């Protein structure tokens, strides 16, 4: 056996394509929803598939990002290895316990964890989802050690950090 801890590599092109799809999806939603025709075929497709596609892309990219972070952890932690920098990126805000009105930065690593462990993912919209474009921030909810947490994920910053996670590898 070789000296490597891991016997496989992720296909970064596949992951980055999913990151691109995720970014395009949330950024283009306003344009799709701008049609004044409620029976617009694009709006109907969006209403049929947007939520499932959003959750699928988030879960797929979060799992791949966590694996990549794990694979690269030794190299990024080594000060002698200058070609791999530590990935420090804020992707939103985290309220670790909803009973306390305390917030902290949502780091990229923690964003991936929260996506994977979320029991509810909601696109923040000011109205009815079928009538209003999704925002660029998603609300994730879940539980950890009998405490309910809420994370407000900035999808664009998450996508940027995802690119850095694989491009900086």
Buried (B, 14 or more C-beta within 10 A) or exposed (E): EEEEEEEEEBEBEEBBEBBBBBBEBBBEBEEBBEEEEEEBEEBEEBBEEBBEBBBBBBBBBBBBBBBBBEBBBEEBEEEEEEEBEEBEBBBBBBBBBEEEEEBEEBBBBBBBBBBBBBEEBBBBBEEEBBEBBBBBBBBBBBEEEEEBBBBBBBBBBBBBBBBBBBEBB
